[in-house]
């Protein structure tokens, strides 16, 4: 079951991804959107994006967790887990 908090995190991640210079979606952005294939965010841009997220949420995201992130929803889950750690 998705919580309101998770939905808000997904919305925030989407908004922040849309503000990236390398953002080039192939379709409407959702929680299932993949950073590389759907949003055009490559590995180098992902590093910048993670730093931006860390500043926005005042957290440090574990690098190992980032390697598993493929979708917007995955990123929201990592942020949520980090915020609640």
Secondary structure, DSSP 8 states (H G I E B T S, - for coil): ---HHHHHHHHHHHHHHHTSTT---SS---TT-BTTTTT---HHHHHHHHHHHHHHHT----HHHHTT--BHHHHHHHHHHHHT-
